[in-house]
Amino acid sequence: MISNAEISIVLCNQGLEAIDIERFGRSIIIICKISTNGSSYNLIKNEYEKKEIQAQLKFAVLVRNAKPDADNLQGQLEWTEMFNLEKTLAETEQKLLNNRYTVEEYMKKRDASIKDIKNEKTKRDELLRKAQEVTNNIIEDKRIHDDLERRMKLINKERRDLLNEKKLQNIIDEMRRKATGNNDYDRVRQRMEELQISIAEQRQILSTKENE
């Protein structure tokens, strides 16, 4: 009477999808044992040691499947990085756009400031021109005043000279008159010469003072 049944399946462990050939061999044997009561269990062996390698095989399968998962995760990370990069680029572009408006606003304000500065410079130049005109007028007025003062001094000097000369002439006339009456002609003539010399000396002194 048969109490158990056994089914063996040989899997080829070769090609691109092979799992660690050096460790598990070129084939993996799966043995399914079924009892009469309906229970069953599996045994997994390799072609070398014919021992159970189920746990090791599961680990190897997990390792093999981990690579596609890693590639998928890497793809997701790359996509996330690309998304973040695009987002950063969009934010940067928006900042540049805002900065452009800021620069344009600054340029407008700068141009307005330059215009105001030019207007202020024009006003300042006009004030300086008027101030220079006033200064020139003051200088001219002073020159005229000094010239008039010099002329007045000269006129006063001439007037004093005329007065002194008139006084001396009166003295000479008086002495002539007296000399004629006293018949003392030589003495009077000598006195007249002295007076004329004195007049010449006075004129020389006045001329020297005027030159100083």
Biotite code that builds the C-alpha atoms (Angstrom):
import biotite.structure as struc

atoms = struc.array([
    struc.Atom([0.000, 0.000, 0.000], chain_id="A", res_id=1, res_name="MET", atom_name="CA", element="C"),
    struc.Atom([1.396, 3.389, -1.014], chain_id="A", res_id=2, res_name="ILE", atom_name="CA", element="C"),
    struc.Atom([1.508, 5.949, 1.780], chain_id="A", res_id=3, res_name="SER", atom_name="CA", element="C"),
    struc.Atom([3.335, 8.803, 0.065], chain_id="A", res_id=4, res_name="ASN", atom_name="CA", element="C"),
    struc.Atom([3.751, 10.241, -3.411], chain_id="A", res_id=5, res_name="ALA", atom_name="CA", element="C"),
    struc.Atom([6.725, 12.195, -4.612], chain_id="A", res_id=6, res_name="GLU", atom_name="CA", element="C"),
    struc.Atom([7.003, 14.604, -7.553], chain_id="A", res_id=7, res_name="ILE", atom_name="CA", element="C"),
    struc.Atom([10.392, 15.949, -8.660], chain_id="A", res_id=8, res_name="SER", atom_name="CA", element="C"),
    struc.Atom([10.886, 19.015, -10.822], chain_id="A", res_id=9, res_name="ILE", atom_name="CA", element="C"),
    struc.Atom([14.304, 19.974, -12.189], chain_id="A", res_id=10, res_name="VAL", atom_name="CA", element="C"),
    struc.Atom([14.804, 23.682, -12.926], chain_id="A", res_id=11, res_name="LEU", atom_name="CA", element="C"),
    struc.Atom([17.576, 24.836, -15.232], chain_id="A", res_id=12, res_name="CYS", atom_name="CA", element="C"),
    struc.Atom([19.757, 27.449, -13.507], chain_id="A", res_id=13, res_name="ASN", atom_name="CA", element="C"),
    struc.Atom([21.495, 28.910, -16.538], chain_id="A", res_id=14, res_name="GLN", atom_name="CA", element="C"),
    struc.Atom([21.372, 32.006, -18.719], chain_id="A", res_id=15, res_name="GLY", atom_name="CA", element="C"),
    struc.Atom([20.777, 35.643, -17.800], chain_id="A", res_id=16, res_name="LEU", atom_name="CA", element="C"),
    struc.Atom([18.283, 34.765, -15.075], chain_id="A", res_id=17, res_name="GLU", atom_name="CA", element="C"),
    struc.Atom([20.513, 32.182, -13.360], chain_id="A", res_id=18, res_name="ALA", atom_name="CA", element="C"),
    struc.Atom([20.918, 32.451, -9.581], chain_id="A", res_id=19, res_name="ILE", atom_name="CA", element="C"),
    struc.Atom([24.498, 32.141, -8.281], chain_id="A", res_id=20, res_name="ASP", atom_name="CA", element="C"),
    struc.Atom([25.571, 29.157, -10.401], chain_id="A", res_id=21, res_name="ILE", atom_name="CA", element="C"),
    struc.Atom([28.773, 28.565, -8.434], chain_id="A", res_id=22, res_name="GLU", atom_name="CA", element="C"),
    struc.Atom([26.748, 28.160, -5.250], chain_id="A", res_id=23, res_name="ARG", atom_name="CA", element="C"),
    struc.Atom([23.567, 26.424, -6.433], chain_id="A", res_id=24, res_name="PHE", atom_name="CA", element="C"),
    struc.Atom([24.797, 24.647, -9.574], chain_id="A", res_id=25, res_name="GLY", atom_name="CA", element="C"),
    struc.Atom([23.355, 24.577, -13.092], chain_id="A", res_id=26, res_name="ARG", atom_name="CA", element="C"),
    struc.Atom([20.097, 22.992, -11.915], chain_id="A", res_id=27, res_name="SER", atom_name="CA", element="C"),
    struc.Atom([17.832, 23.154, -8.898], chain_id="A", res_id=28, res_name="ILE", atom_name="CA", element="C"),
    struc.Atom([15.660, 20.197, -7.896], chain_id="A", res_id=29, res_name="ILE", atom_name="CA", element="C"),
    struc.Atom([12.279, 20.771, -6.279], chain_id="A", res_id=30, res_name="ILE", atom_name="CA", element="C"),
    struc.Atom([10.744, 17.649, -4.675], chain_id="A", res_id=31, res_name="ILE", atom_name="CA", element="C"),
    struc.Atom([7.112, 17.750, -3.601], chain_id="A", res_id=32, res_name="CYS", atom_name="CA", element="C"),
    struc.Atom([6.052, 14.952, -1.220], chain_id="A", res_id=33, res_name="LYS", atom_name="CA", element="C"),
    struc.Atom([2.351, 14.286, -0.696], chain_id="A", res_id=34, res_name="ILE", atom_name="CA", element="C"),
    struc.Atom([1.030, 11.991, 2.043], chain_id="A", res_id=35, res_name="SER", atom_name="CA", element="C"),
    struc.Atom([-2.155, 9.938, 1.983], chain_id="A", res_id=36, res_name="THR", atom_name="CA", element="C"),
    struc.Atom([-3.851, 12.291, 4.361], chain_id="A", res_id=37, res_name="ASN", atom_name="CA", element="C"),
    struc.Atom([-3.424, 15.183, 1.925], chain_id="A", res_id=38, res_name="GLY", atom_name="CA", element="C"),
    struc.Atom([-0.531, 17.007, 3.560], chain_id="A", res_id=39, res_name="SER", atom_name="CA", element="C"),
    struc.Atom([2.514, 17.952, 1.511], chain_id="A", res_id=40, res_name="SER", atom_name="CA", element="C"),
    struc.Atom([5.888, 19.660, 1.802], chain_id="A", res_id=41, res_name="TYR", atom_name="CA", element="C"),
    struc.Atom([8.662, 20.645, -0.571], chain_id="A", res_id=42, res_name="ASN", atom_name="CA", element="C"),
    struc.Atom([12.350, 19.937, -0.624], chain_id="A", res_id=43, res_name="LEU", atom_name="CA", element="C"),
    struc.Atom([14.790, 21.962, -2.647], chain_id="A", res_id=44, res_name="ILE", atom_name="CA", element="C"),
    struc.Atom([18.231, 20.567, -3.512], chain_id="A", res_id=45, res_name="LYS", atom_name="CA", element="C"),
    struc.Atom([21.090, 21.463, -5.813], chain_id="A", res_id=46, res_name="ASN", atom_name="CA", element="C"),
    struc.Atom([23.001, 19.212, -8.180], chain_id="A", res_id=47, res_name="GLU", atom_name="CA", element="C"),
    struc.Atom([26.125, 19.093, -5.987], chain_id="A", res_id=48, res_name="TYR", atom_name="CA", element="C"),
    struc.Atom([25.405, 18.312, -2.370], chain_id="A", res_id=49, res_name="GLU", atom_name="CA", element="C"),
    struc.Atom([21.805, 17.202, -2.701], chain_id="A", res_id=50, res_name="LYS", atom_name="CA", element="C"),
    struc.Atom([20.907, 19.069, 0.433], chain_id="A", res_id=51, res_name="LYS", atom_name="CA", element="C"),
    struc.Atom([18.074, 21.316, 1.307], chain_id="A", res_id=52, res_name="GLU", atom_name="CA", element="C"),
    struc.Atom([18.744, 24.851, 0.152], chain_id="A", res_id=53, res_name="ILE", atom_name="CA", element="C"),
    struc.Atom([15.294, 26.354, 0.406], chain_id="A", res_id=54, res_name="GLN", atom_name="CA", element="C"),
    struc.Atom([16.248, 29.150, 2.787], chain_id="A", res_id=55, res_name="ALA", atom_name="CA", element="C"),
    struc.Atom([19.378, 29.971, 0.814], chain_id="A", res_id=56, res_name="GLN", atom_name="CA", element="C"),
    struc.Atom([17.467, 29.927, -2.452], chain_id="A", res_id=57, res_name="LEU", atom_name="CA", element="C"),
    struc.Atom([14.814, 32.272, -1.080], chain_id="A", res_id=58, res_name="LYS", atom_name="CA", element="C"),
    struc.Atom([17.568, 34.642, -0.017], chain_id="A", res_id=59, res_name="PHE", atom_name="CA", element="C"),
    struc.Atom([19.184, 34.433, -3.455], chain_id="A", res_id=60, res_name="ALA", atom_name="CA", element="C"),
    struc.Atom([15.829, 35.117, -5.125], chain_id="A", res_id=61, res_name="VAL", atom_name="CA", element="C"),
    struc.Atom([15.359, 38.104, -2.885], chain_id="A", res_id=62, res_name="LEU", atom_name="CA", element="C"),
    struc.Atom([18.828, 39.342, -3.824], chain_id="A", res_id=63, res_name="VAL", atom_name="CA", element="C"),
    struc.Atom([18.089, 38.884, -7.519], chain_id="A", res_id=64, res_name="ARG", atom_name="CA", element="C"),
    struc.Atom([14.746, 40.643, -7.240], chain_id="A", res_id=65, res_name="ASN", atom_name="CA", element="C"),
    struc.Atom([16.323, 43.420, -5.211], chain_id="A", res_id=66, res_name="ALA", atom_name="CA", element="C"),
    struc.Atom([18.209, 44.675, -8.271], chain_id="A", res_id=67, res_name="LYS", atom_name="CA", element="C"),
    struc.Atom([15.075, 45.541, -10.303], chain_id="A", res_id=68, res_name="PRO", atom_name="CA", element="C"),
    struc.Atom([13.600, 47.054, -7.162], chain_id="A", res_id=69, res_name="ASP", atom_name="CA", element="C"),
    struc.Atom([16.762, 49.088, -6.704], chain_id="A", res_id=70, res_name="ALA", atom_name="CA", element="C"),
    struc.Atom([16.689, 50.119, -10.366], chain_id="A", res_id=71, res_name="ASP", atom_name="CA", element="C"),
    struc.Atom([13.053, 51.096, -9.979], chain_id="A", res_id=72, res_name="ASN", atom_name="CA", element="C"),
    struc.Atom([13.853, 53.031, -6.814], chain_id="A", res_id=73, res_name="LEU", atom_name="CA", element="C"),
    struc.Atom([16.772, 54.693, -8.586], chain_id="A", res_id=74, res_name="GLN", atom_name="CA", element="C"),
    struc.Atom([14.421, 55.663, -11.397], chain_id="A", res_id=75, res_name="GLY", atom_name="CA", element="C"),
    struc.Atom([11.982, 57.094, -8.893], chain_id="A", res_id=76, res_name="GLN", atom_name="CA", element="C"),
    struc.Atom([14.774, 59.027, -7.214], chain_id="A", res_id=77, res_name="LEU", atom_name="CA", element="C"),
    struc.Atom([15.984, 60.337, -10.571], chain_id="A", res_id=78, res_name="GLU", atom_name="CA", element="C"),
    struc.Atom([12.436, 61.363, -11.481], chain_id="A", res_id=79, res_name="TRP", atom_name="CA", element="C"),
    struc.Atom([12.064, 63.058, -8.089], chain_id="A", res_id=80, res_name="THR", atom_name="CA", element="C"),
    struc.Atom([15.359, 64.874, -8.606], chain_id="A", res_id=81, res_name="GLU", atom_name="CA", element="C"),
    struc.Atom([14.245, 65.911, -12.083], chain_id="A", res_id=82, res_name="MET", atom_name="CA", element="C"),
    struc.Atom([10.939, 67.154, -10.698], chain_id="A", res_id=83, res_name="PHE", atom_name="CA", element="C"),
    struc.Atom([12.722, 69.079, -7.949], chain_id="A", res_id=84, res_name="ASN", atom_name="CA", element="C"),
    struc.Atom([15.163, 70.469, -10.513], chain_id="A", res_id=85, res_name="LEU", atom_name="CA", element="C"),
    struc.Atom([12.330, 71.615, -12.756], chain_id="A", res_id=86, res_name="GLU", atom_name="CA", element="C"),
    struc.Atom([10.618, 73.151, -9.738], chain_id="A", res_id=87, res_name="LYS", atom_name="CA", element="C"),
    struc.Atom([13.834, 74.916, -8.743], chain_id="A", res_id=88, res_name="THR", atom_name="CA", element="C"),
    struc.Atom([14.313, 76.153, -12.311], chain_id="A", res_id=89, res_name="LEU", atom_name="CA", element="C"),
    struc.Atom([10.748, 77.448, -12.373], chain_id="A", res_id=90, res_name="ALA", atom_name="CA", element="C"),
    struc.Atom([11.256, 79.246, -9.058], chain_id="A", res_id=91, res_name="GLU", atom_name="CA", element="C"),
    struc.Atom([14.563, 80.659, -10.308], chain_id="A", res_id=92, res_name="THR", atom_name="CA", element="C"),
    struc.Atom([12.909, 81.831, -13.511], chain_id="A", res_id=93, res_name="GLU", atom_name="CA", element="C"),
    struc.Atom([10.170, 83.520, -11.482], chain_id="A", res_id=94, res_name="GLN", atom_name="CA", element="C"),
    struc.Atom([12.776, 85.189, -9.269], chain_id="A", res_id=95, res_name="LYS", atom_name="CA", element="C"),
    struc.Atom([14.640, 86.388, -12.357], chain_id="A", res_id=96, res_name="LEU", atom_name="CA", element="C"),
    struc.Atom([11.385, 87.725, -13.747], chain_id="A", res_id=97, res_name="LEU", atom_name="CA", element="C"),
    struc.Atom([10.653, 89.524, -10.484], chain_id="A", res_id=98, res_name="ASN", atom_name="CA", element="C"),
    struc.Atom([14.212, 90.813, -10.391], chain_id="A", res_id=99, res_name="ASN", atom_name="CA", element="C"),
    struc.Atom([13.807, 92.089, -13.945], chain_id="A", res_id=100, res_name="ARG", atom_name="CA", element="C"),
    struc.Atom([10.789, 94.102, -12.873], chain_id="A", res_id=101, res_name="TYR", atom_name="CA", element="C"),
    struc.Atom([12.774, 95.286, -9.853], chain_id="A", res_id=102, res_name="THR", atom_name="CA", element="C"),
    struc.Atom([15.679, 96.320, -12.096], chain_id="A", res_id=103, res_name="VAL", atom_name="CA", element="C"),
    struc.Atom([13.318, 98.115, -14.485], chain_id="A", res_id=104, res_name="GLU", atom_name="CA", element="C"),
    struc.Atom([11.742, 99.957, -11.557], chain_id="A", res_id=105, res_name="GLU", atom_name="CA", element="C"),
    struc.Atom([15.199, 100.847, -10.269], chain_id="A", res_id=106, res_name="TYR", atom_name="CA", element="C"),
    struc.Atom([16.202, 102.120, -13.725], chain_id="A", res_id=107, res_name="MET", atom_name="CA", element="C"),
    struc.Atom([13.095, 104.313, -13.855], chain_id="A", res_id=108, res_name="LYS", atom_name="CA", element="C"),
    struc.Atom([13.832, 105.744, -10.413], chain_id="A", res_id=109, res_name="LYS", atom_name="CA", element="C"),
    struc.Atom([17.477, 106.246, -11.350], chain_id="A", res_id=110, res_name="ARG", atom_name="CA", element="C"),
    struc.Atom([16.539, 108.080, -14.567], chain_id="A", res_id=111, res_name="ASP", atom_name="CA", element="C"),
    struc.Atom([14.119, 110.267, -12.606], chain_id="A", res_id=112, res_name="ALA", atom_name="CA", element="C"),
    struc.Atom([16.845, 111.008, -10.050], chain_id="A", res_id=113, res_name="SER", atom_name="CA", element="C"),
    struc.Atom([19.309, 111.895, -12.817], chain_id="A", res_id=114, res_name="ILE", atom_name="CA", element="C"),
    struc.Atom([16.732, 114.247, -14.342], chain_id="A", res_id=115, res_name="LYS", atom_name="CA", element="C"),
    struc.Atom([16.155, 115.910, -10.956], chain_id="A", res_id=116, res_name="ASP", atom_name="CA", element="C"),
    struc.Atom([19.910, 116.248, -10.451], chain_id="A", res_id=117, res_name="ILE", atom_name="CA", element="C"),
    struc.Atom([20.283, 117.880, -13.880], chain_id="A", res_id=118, res_name="LYS", atom_name="CA", element="C"),
    struc.Atom([17.468, 120.307, -13.069], chain_id="A", res_id=119, res_name="ASN", atom_name="CA", element="C"),
    struc.Atom([19.070, 121.157, -9.739], chain_id="A", res_id=120, res_name="GLU", atom_name="CA", element="C"),
    struc.Atom([22.418, 121.664, -11.474], chain_id="A", res_id=121, res_name="LYS", atom_name="CA", element="C"),
    struc.Atom([20.792, 124.016, -13.991], chain_id="A", res_id=122, res_name="THR", atom_name="CA", element="C"),
    struc.Atom([19.234, 126.034, -11.158], chain_id="A", res_id=123, res_name="LYS", atom_name="CA", element="C"),
    struc.Atom([22.519, 126.092, -9.266], chain_id="A", res_id=124, res_name="ARG", atom_name="CA", element="C"),
    struc.Atom([24.423, 127.237, -12.361], chain_id="A", res_id=125, res_name="ASP", atom_name="CA", element="C"),
    struc.Atom([21.873, 130.031, -12.869], chain_id="A", res_id=126, res_name="GLU", atom_name="CA", element="C"),
    struc.Atom([22.259, 131.143, -9.243], chain_id="A", res_id=127, res_name="LEU", atom_name="CA", element="C"),
    struc.Atom([26.042, 131.069, -9.593], chain_id="A", res_id=128, res_name="LEU", atom_name="CA", element="C"),
    struc.Atom([25.801, 133.135, -12.776], chain_id="A", res_id=129, res_name="ARG", atom_name="CA", element="C"),
    struc.Atom([23.645, 135.745, -11.059], chain_id="A", res_id=130, res_name="LYS", atom_name="CA", element="C"),
    struc.Atom([25.949, 135.762, -8.034], chain_id="A", res_id=131, res_name="ALA", atom_name="CA", element="C"),
    struc.Atom([28.905, 136.320, -10.355], chain_id="A", res_id=132, res_name="GLN", atom_name="CA", element="C"),
    struc.Atom([27.067, 139.203, -12.017], chain_id="A", res_id=133, res_name="GLU", atom_name="CA", element="C"),
    struc.Atom([26.429, 140.781, -8.611], chain_id="A", res_id=134, res_name="VAL", atom_name="CA", element="C"),
    struc.Atom([30.101, 140.313, -7.692], chain_id="A", res_id=135, res_name="THR", atom_name="CA", element="C"),
    struc.Atom([31.209, 141.891, -10.963], chain_id="A", res_id=136, res_name="ASN", atom_name="CA", element="C"),
    struc.Atom([28.853, 144.818, -10.387], chain_id="A", res_id=137, res_name="ASN", atom_name="CA", element="C"),
    struc.Atom([30.240, 145.316, -6.875], chain_id="A", res_id=138, res_name="ILE", atom_name="CA", element="C"),
    struc.Atom([33.794, 145.263, -8.229], chain_id="A", res_id=139, res_name="ILE", atom_name="CA", element="C"),
    struc.Atom([32.870, 147.781, -10.941], chain_id="A", res_id=140, res_name="GLU", atom_name="CA", element="C"),
    struc.Atom([31.125, 150.036, -8.426], chain_id="A", res_id=141, res_name="ASP", atom_name="CA", element="C"),
    struc.Atom([34.197, 149.953, -6.185], chain_id="A", res_id=142, res_name="LYS", atom_name="CA", element="C"),
    struc.Atom([36.421, 150.797, -9.133], chain_id="A", res_id=143, res_name="ARG", atom_name="CA", element="C"),
    struc.Atom([34.217, 153.780, -10.006], chain_id="A", res_id=144, res_name="ILE", atom_name="CA", element="C"),
    struc.Atom([34.154, 154.859, -6.345], chain_id="A", res_id=145, res_name="HIS", atom_name="CA", element="C"),
    struc.Atom([37.945, 154.647, -6.072], chain_id="A", res_id=146, res_name="ASP", atom_name="CA", element="C"),
    struc.Atom([38.345, 156.586, -9.315], chain_id="A", res_id=147, res_name="ASP", atom_name="CA", element="C"),
    struc.Atom([35.990, 159.307, -8.093], chain_id="A", res_id=148, res_name="LEU", atom_name="CA", element="C"),
    struc.Atom([37.796, 159.483, -4.777], chain_id="A", res_id=149, res_name="GLU", atom_name="CA", element="C"),
    struc.Atom([41.127, 159.813, -6.571], chain_id="A", res_id=150, res_name="ARG", atom_name="CA", element="C"),
    struc.Atom([39.718, 162.588, -8.775], chain_id="A", res_id=151, res_name="ARG", atom_name="CA", element="C"),
    struc.Atom([38.321, 164.389, -5.741], chain_id="A", res_id=152, res_name="MET", atom_name="CA", element="C"),
    struc.Atom([41.700, 164.272, -4.033], chain_id="A", res_id=153, res_name="LYS", atom_name="CA", element="C"),
    struc.Atom([43.317, 165.692, -7.167], chain_id="A", res_id=154, res_name="LEU", atom_name="CA", element="C"),
    struc.Atom([40.718, 168.462, -7.399], chain_id="A", res_id=155, res_name="ILE", atom_name="CA", element="C"),
    struc.Atom([41.184, 169.332, -3.736], chain_id="A", res_id=156, res_name="ASN", atom_name="CA", element="C"),
    struc.Atom([44.939, 169.457, -4.235], chain_id="A", res_id=157, res_name="LYS", atom_name="CA", element="C"),
    struc.Atom([44.594, 171.743, -7.232], chain_id="A", res_id=158, res_name="GLU", atom_name="CA", element="C"),
    struc.Atom([42.225, 173.930, -5.279], chain_id="A", res_id=159, res_name="ARG", atom_name="CA", element="C"),
    struc.Atom([44.687, 174.160, -2.378], chain_id="A", res_id=160, res_name="ARG", atom_name="CA", element="C"),
    struc.Atom([47.483, 174.945, -4.798], chain_id="A", res_id=161, res_name="ASP", atom_name="CA", element="C"),
    struc.Atom([45.424, 177.731, -6.341], chain_id="A", res_id=162, res_name="LEU", atom_name="CA", element="C"),
    struc.Atom([44.596, 179.149, -2.938], chain_id="A", res_id=163, res_name="LEU", atom_name="CA", element="C"),
    struc.Atom([48.233, 179.082, -1.841], chain_id="A", res_id=164, res_name="ASN", atom_name="CA", element="C"),
    struc.Atom([49.337, 180.601, -5.103], chain_id="A", res_id=165, res_name="GLU", atom_name="CA", element="C"),
    struc.Atom([46.706, 183.311, -4.788], chain_id="A", res_id=166, res_name="LYS", atom_name="CA", element="C"),
    struc.Atom([47.850, 184.115, -1.258], chain_id="A", res_id=167, res_name="LYS", atom_name="CA", element="C"),
    struc.Atom([51.452, 184.343, -2.376], chain_id="A", res_id=168, res_name="LEU", atom_name="CA", element="C"),
    struc.Atom([50.466, 186.500, -5.307], chain_id="A", res_id=169, res_name="GLN", atom_name="CA", element="C"),
    struc.Atom([48.604, 188.838, -2.970], chain_id="A", res_id=170, res_name="ASN", atom_name="CA", element="C"),
    struc.Atom([51.712, 189.114, -0.790], chain_id="A", res_id=171, res_name="ILE", atom_name="CA", element="C"),
    struc.Atom([53.858, 189.888, -3.834], chain_id="A", res_id=172, res_name="ILE", atom_name="CA", element="C"),
    struc.Atom([51.417, 192.525, -5.022], chain_id="A", res_id=173, res_name="ASP", atom_name="CA", element="C"),
    struc.Atom([51.348, 194.068, -1.583], chain_id="A", res_id=174, res_name="GLU", atom_name="CA", element="C"),
    struc.Atom([55.133, 194.138, -1.406], chain_id="A", res_id=175, res_name="MET", atom_name="CA", element="C"),
    struc.Atom([55.349, 195.696, -4.854], chain_id="A", res_id=176, res_name="ARG", atom_name="CA", element="C"),
    struc.Atom([52.898, 198.317, -3.838], chain_id="A", res_id=177, res_name="ARG", atom_name="CA", element="C"),
    struc.Atom([54.878, 199.108, -0.695], chain_id="A", res_id=178, res_name="LYS", atom_name="CA", element="C"),
    struc.Atom([58.193, 199.069, -2.560], chain_id="A", res_id=179, res_name="ALA", atom_name="CA", element="C"),
    struc.Atom([56.892, 201.492, -5.125], chain_id="A", res_id=180, res_name="THR", atom_name="CA", element="C"),
    struc.Atom([55.764, 203.811, -2.370], chain_id="A", res_id=181, res_name="GLY", atom_name="CA", element="C"),
    struc.Atom([59.119, 203.604, -0.505], chain_id="A", res_id=182, res_name="ASN", atom_name="CA", element="C"),
    struc.Atom([61.327, 203.639, -3.653], chain_id="A", res_id=183, res_name="ASN", atom_name="CA", element="C"),
    struc.Atom([63.115, 200.461, -2.322], chain_id="A", res_id=184, res_name="ASP", atom_name="CA", element="C"),
    struc.Atom([63.034, 198.528, -5.586], chain_id="A", res_id=185, res_name="TYR", atom_name="CA", element="C"),
    struc.Atom([66.100, 196.269, -5.076], chain_id="A", res_id=186, res_name="ASP", atom_name="CA", element="C"),
    struc.Atom([64.964, 195.023, -1.705], chain_id="A", res_id=187, res_name="ARG", atom_name="CA", element="C"),
    struc.Atom([61.499, 194.294, -3.015], chain_id="A", res_id=188, res_name="VAL", atom_name="CA", element="C"),
    struc.Atom([62.861, 192.482, -6.059], chain_id="A", res_id=189, res_name="ARG", atom_name="CA", element="C"),
    struc.Atom([65.017, 190.265, -3.861], chain_id="A", res_id=190, res_name="GLN", atom_name="CA", element="C"),
    struc.Atom([62.051, 189.471, -1.664], chain_id="A", res_id=191, res_name="ARG", atom_name="CA", element="C"),
    struc.Atom([59.984, 188.584, -4.739], chain_id="A", res_id=192, res_name="MET", atom_name="CA", element="C"),
    struc.Atom([62.629, 186.155, -5.909], chain_id="A", res_id=193, res_name="GLU", atom_name="CA", element="C"),
    struc.Atom([62.674, 184.492, -2.484], chain_id="A", res_id=194, res_name="GLU", atom_name="CA", element="C"),
    struc.Atom([58.904, 184.163, -2.592], chain_id="A", res_id=195, res_name="LEU", atom_name="CA", element="C"),
    struc.Atom([58.996, 182.625, -6.067], chain_id="A", res_id=196, res_name="GLN", atom_name="CA", element="C"),
    struc.Atom([61.601, 180.108, -4.873], chain_id="A", res_id=197, res_name="ILE", atom_name="CA", element="C"),
    struc.Atom([59.377, 179.310, -1.887], chain_id="A", res_id=198, res_name="SER", atom_name="CA", element="C"),
    struc.Atom([56.392, 178.812, -4.221], chain_id="A", res_id=199, res_name="ILE", atom_name="CA", element="C"),
    struc.Atom([58.418, 176.403, -6.353], chain_id="A", res_id=200, res_name="ALA", atom_name="CA", element="C"),
    struc.Atom([59.484, 174.444, -3.261], chain_id="A", res_id=201, res_name="GLU", atom_name="CA", element="C"),
    struc.Atom([55.899, 174.218, -1.996], chain_id="A", res_id=202, res_name="GLN", atom_name="CA", element="C"),
    struc.Atom([54.739, 172.912, -5.361], chain_id="A", res_id=203, res_name="ARG", atom_name="CA", element="C"),
    struc.Atom([57.512, 170.291, -5.302], chain_id="A", res_id=204, res_name="GLN", atom_name="CA", element="C"),
    struc.Atom([56.502, 169.174, -1.802], chain_id="A", res_id=205, res_name="ILE", atom_name="CA", element="C"),
    struc.Atom([52.826, 168.917, -2.773], chain_id="A", res_id=206, res_name="LEU", atom_name="CA", element="C"),
    struc.Atom([53.710, 166.965, -5.913], chain_id="A", res_id=207, res_name="SER", atom_name="CA", element="C"),
    struc.Atom([55.831, 164.510, -3.888], chain_id="A", res_id=208, res_name="THR", atom_name="CA", element="C"),
    struc.Atom([53.042, 163.938, -1.357], chain_id="A", res_id=209, res_name="LYS", atom_name="CA", element="C"),
    struc.Atom([50.542, 163.363, -4.146], chain_id="A", res_id=210, res_name="GLU", atom_name="CA", element="C"),
    struc.Atom([52.775, 160.757, -5.754], chain_id="A", res_id=211, res_name="ASN", atom_name="CA", element="C"),
    struc.Atom([53.067, 158.946, -2.420], chain_id="A", res_id=212, res_name="GLU", atom_name="CA", element="C"),
])
